């Protein structure tokens, strides 16, 4: 069976202090979480995956999976829903920010998805915090309504990565998720994000918040703390990052900002 969790302390209490559940329940959650990668990234049938992760029967795996994530393995394969997984034992902190909360990272499995939008190459300097909201506003007002076959029109995604022009530049692509890449309008770009384990940071507020420089700086400070924590068991790849904005409008207001980046366990690095 695959290595599913880090070694547990010898004197760990019967009820897991980090997640408020018994050790047996925690271990079962870790098995189910680890099985998602095979479920989404391979063509193995469900019974094979169940046996691989220590379940004696297919139905017992399916029942446990639905109890853990709210949907069956087959439904997850069909819908591509993002699900929160049970990470190796550690505590995740949260920080107050005004009347809101920044929290994370959650370790989640993000299934493959497609987006269509408009790509922009920007210099990596202080002006980027001013340019990005303007680019998003232009996309909201003029562009996103021209994209067909959207799956979740209330969500605006921003794909960020190296621009391939040497240091000092990046590309950003405000976009919306689509069912397929068969109907890309002229002048638009596409991107496919492969199934990946990701660290997810979230910023929420009691009222619609403004996507401004202080908000962004607070979010990225939290991310930097995660990266620089020597005791953190995950390495943030950050080759590609995703901003997922819910309820975004042309006044820079939004209800929820989620930031994702692929991660790997440090023990798995070469």
C-alpha positions as CSV (number, residue, x, y, z in Angstrom):
1,X,0.0,0.0,0.0
2,X,1.2,3.5,-0.7
3,X,2.7,5.8,1.9
4,X,-0.3,7.9,3.0
5,X,0.8,9.9,6.0
6,X,3.8,11.1,7.9
7,X,4.9,9.1,11.0
8,X,2.6,9.8,14.0
9,X,4.0,10.8,17.5
10,X,4.3,7.9,19.9
11,X,2.2,9.6,22.5
12,X,-0.6,10.8,20.1
13,X,-3.9,10.9,22.0
14,X,-6.8,8.7,21.0
15,X,-8.6,11.7,19.5
16,X,-6.5,13.5,16.9
17,X,-6.0,17.1,18.3
18,X,-5.6,18.6,14.8
19,X,-8.8,17.4,13.2
20,X,-11.1,16.4,16.1
21,X,-11.5,12.8,15.1
22,X,-10.2,9.4,16.2
23,X,-6.9,8.1,14.8
24,X,-8.7,5.3,12.9
25,X,-11.0,7.8,11.3
26,X,-8.1,10.0,10.5
27,X,-6.2,7.2,8.8
28,X,-9.3,6.2,6.8
29,X,-9.6,9.9,5.7
30,X,-6.0,9.8,4.6
31,X,-6.5,6.7,2.5
32,X,-9.5,8.2,0.8
33,X,-7.7,11.4,0.1
34,X,-4.7,9.6,-1.3
35,X,-6.9,7.5,-3.6
36,X,-8.3,10.6,-5.4
37,X,-5.1,11.0,-7.5
38,X,-5.5,7.5,-9.0
39,X,-9.2,8.1,-9.4
40,X,-8.7,11.3,-11.5
41,X,-5.3,10.6,-13.1
42,X,-5.7,6.9,-14.2
43,X,-8.2,4.6,-15.9
44,X,-8.2,2.1,-13.1
45,X,-11.6,0.8,-12.2
46,X,-13.0,1.6,-8.7
47,X,-12.6,-1.9,-7.4
48,X,-8.8,-1.9,-8.2
49,X,-8.4,1.5,-6.5
50,X,-10.4,0.3,-3.4
51,X,-8.1,-2.7,-3.0
52,X,-5.0,-0.7,-3.6
53,X,-5.9,1.6,-0.6
54,X,-6.8,-1.2,1.8
55,X,-10.6,-1.5,1.4
56,X,-11.8,-5.1,1.2
57,X,-14.9,-4.4,-0.9
58,X,-15.7,-1.9,-3.6
59,X,-19.0,-0.9,-1.9
60,X,-17.3,-0.2,1.5
61,X,-14.9,2.1,-0.4
62,X,-17.7,3.9,-2.2
63,X,-19.7,4.4,1.0
64,X,-16.7,5.7,2.9
65,X,-15.8,8.0,0.0
66,X,-19.3,9.5,-0.2
67,X,-19.4,10.1,3.6
68,X,-16.0,11.8,3.4
69,X,-16.5,14.0,0.3
70,X,-20.3,14.1,-0.3
71,X,-20.2,12.3,-3.6
72,X,-19.2,8.9,-5.0
73,X,-16.0,8.1,-6.8
74,X,-17.9,7.9,-10.1
75,X,-19.6,11.3,-9.5
76,X,-16.2,12.8,-8.8
77,X,-14.8,11.5,-12.1
78,X,-17.8,12.8,-14.0
79,X,-18.1,16.3,-12.4
80,X,-14.5,17.2,-11.8
81,X,-15.4,18.8,-8.5
82,X,-12.7,20.2,-6.3
83,X,-12.6,18.4,-3.0
84,X,-10.8,19.1,0.2
85,X,-8.5,16.3,1.3
86,X,-7.3,15.3,4.7
87,X,-3.6,16.3,4.8
88,X,-0.8,14.7,6.8
89,X,-1.0,15.7,10.4
90,X,-0.3,19.3,11.0
91,X,-2.0,22.5,12.0
92,X,-3.1,25.2,9.6
93,X,-3.4,28.7,10.9
94,X,-5.8,31.5,10.1
95,X,-5.3,35.2,10.3
96,X,-7.7,38.1,10.8
97,X,-7.8,40.7,8.1
98,X,-10.1,43.7,8.9
99,X,-13.6,42.2,9.1
100,X,-12.5,39.1,7.2
101,X,-10.3,36.1,7.4
102,X,-7.4,34.7,5.4
103,X,-7.0,31.0,5.9
104,X,-5.0,28.2,4.5
105,X,-3.4,26.3,3.2
106,X,-5.9,23.6,2.6
107,X,-4.5,20.7,0.6
108,X,-7.0,19.9,-2.2
109,X,-7.2,17.8,-5.3
110,X,-8.0,20.0,-8.3
111,X,-9.3,18.0,-11.3
112,X,-8.3,18.9,-14.8
113,X,-10.2,21.9,-16.2
114,X,-10.2,24.1,-19.2
115,X,-10.4,27.9,-19.4
116,X,-10.7,30.5,-22.2
117,X,-9.7,34.1,-21.7
118,X,-7.2,36.7,-22.8
119,X,-3.5,36.4,-22.1
120,X,-1.4,39.5,-21.1
121,X,2.4,39.7,-20.6
122,X,3.3,42.0,-17.6
123,X,6.5,43.2,-16.0
124,X,7.1,41.9,-12.5
125,X,7.2,45.2,-10.7
126,X,5.1,47.3,-8.3
127,X,2.8,48.4,-11.2
128,X,1.4,44.9,-11.5
129,X,-0.9,45.5,-8.5
130,X,-2.4,48.4,-10.5
131,X,-2.5,46.8,-13.9
132,X,-4.1,43.5,-12.9
133,X,-7.4,45.0,-11.6
134,X,-7.7,47.1,-14.8
135,X,-7.2,44.0,-17.0
136,X,-9.8,42.2,-15.0
137,X,-12.2,45.0,-15.4
138,X,-11.7,45.0,-19.1
139,X,-12.3,41.3,-19.2
140,X,-15.6,41.6,-17.2
141,X,-17.0,44.5,-19.2
142,X,-15.9,43.6,-22.7
143,X,-14.7,40.0,-23.0
144,X,-16.1,37.2,-20.9
145,X,-19.7,37.4,-22.3
146,X,-18.3,36.4,-25.7
147,X,-17.0,33.0,-24.5
148,X,-19.5,30.1,-25.2
149,X,-20.0,26.9,-23.2
150,X,-19.1,28.3,-19.8
151,X,-19.5,25.9,-16.9
152,X,-19.5,28.3,-14.0
153,X,-20.0,31.9,-15.3
154,X,-19.9,33.3,-11.7
155,X,-16.3,32.4,-11.3
156,X,-13.5,34.3,-12.9
157,X,-10.1,32.5,-13.0
158,X,-6.7,34.1,-13.4
159,X,-4.0,31.8,-14.7
160,X,-0.5,33.1,-13.9
161,X,2.9,31.7,-15.0
162,X,6.3,32.5,-16.3
163,X,6.0,34.4,-19.7
164,X,9.0,32.5,-21.2
165,X,10.8,35.8,-21.8
166,X,13.4,35.5,-19.1
167,X,13.2,36.9,-15.6
168,X,11.2,39.9,-14.9
169,X,8.0,39.0,-16.8
170,X,4.9,36.9,-16.3
171,X,1.7,36.2,-18.1
172,X,-1.7,36.5,-16.6
173,X,-4.9,35.3,-18.2
174,X,-8.3,36.3,-16.9
175,X,-10.6,33.6,-18.0
176,X,-13.7,31.5,-17.3
177,X,-14.0,27.7,-17.1
178,X,-15.5,26.0,-20.2
179,X,-16.8,22.5,-21.0
180,X,-14.3,22.0,-23.9
181,X,-11.9,23.9,-26.1
182,X,-13.8,23.3,-29.3
183,X,-15.4,26.8,-29.6
184,X,-12.6,29.3,-28.8
185,X,-13.6,32.8,-30.2
186,X,-11.1,34.5,-32.4
187,X,-8.6,36.6,-30.4
188,X,-9.0,34.5,-27.3
189,X,-6.6,32.1,-25.6
190,X,-7.1,28.8,-23.8
191,X,-5.4,26.9,-21.0
192,X,-5.8,23.4,-19.6
193,X,-4.8,22.8,-16.0
194,X,-3.9,19.2,-15.3
195,X,-5.1,17.3,-12.3
196,X,-2.9,18.3,-9.3
197,X,-2.7,18.4,-5.6
198,X,-2.7,22.1,-4.7
199,X,-2.3,24.4,-1.7
200,X,-5.4,26.6,-1.5
201,X,-5.4,29.9,0.4
202,X,-8.7,31.8,0.8
203,X,-9.6,35.4,1.6
204,X,-13.2,36.1,2.7
205,X,-15.0,39.0,4.2
206,X,-18.4,39.6,5.8
207,X,-19.2,42.1,3.0
208,X,-18.0,42.3,-0.6
209,X,-14.3,43.1,-0.4
210,X,-12.3,45.2,-2.7
211,X,-9.5,43.5,-4.6
212,X,-6.9,46.2,-3.7
213,X,-3.2,46.3,-3.0
214,X,-3.5,45.8,0.8
215,X,-5.7,42.7,0.3
216,X,-3.2,41.2,-2.2
217,X,-0.3,42.0,0.1
218,X,-1.9,40.3,3.1
219,X,-2.8,37.2,1.0
220,X,0.7,36.9,-0.4
221,X,2.3,37.4,3.0
222,X,0.4,34.4,4.2
223,X,1.6,32.4,1.2
224,X,5.2,33.5,1.8
225,X,5.0,32.4,5.4
226,X,3.9,29.0,4.2
227,X,6.8,28.8,1.7
228,X,9.4,29.9,4.2
229,X,8.3,27.6,7.0
230,X,11.1,25.1,7.5
231,X,8.8,22.7,9.2
232,X,6.3,22.6,6.3
233,X,6.2,19.2,4.7
234,X,5.0,20.5,1.3
235,X,7.0,22.3,-1.4
236,X,5.0,25.0,-3.3
237,X,6.0,24.5,-7.0
238,X,4.5,27.9,-8.1
239,X,5.3,27.2,-11.8
240,X,1.6,28.0,-12.4
241,X,-0.8,29.6,-10.0
242,X,-4.6,30.1,-10.2
243,X,-6.7,32.9,-8.7
244,X,-10.4,31.9,-8.4
245,X,-12.6,34.9,-7.8
246,X,-16.3,34.6,-7.0
247,X,-18.8,37.4,-7.6
248,X,-16.2,39.7,-9.1
249,X,-17.6,42.9,-10.7
250,X,-16.2,46.0,-12.5
251,X,-15.9,47.9,-9.1
252,X,-13.3,45.3,-8.0
253,X,-15.7,43.8,-5.5
254,X,-15.7,40.1,-4.8
255,X,-17.2,37.6,-2.3
256,X,-14.4,35.1,-2.2
257,X,-10.8,35.0,-3.4
258,X,-9.1,31.6,-3.6
259,X,-5.4,31.1,-4.7
260,X,-4.1,27.7,-5.8
261,X,-0.6,26.4,-6.6
262,X,0.5,22.8,-7.2
263,X,2.4,21.2,-4.3
264,X,4.6,18.1,-3.8
265,X,5.7,16.5,-0.5
266,X,9.4,17.4,0.2
267,X,10.1,13.7,0.8
268,X,9.2,13.1,-2.8
269,X,11.6,15.7,-4.3
270,X,14.7,14.5,-6.0
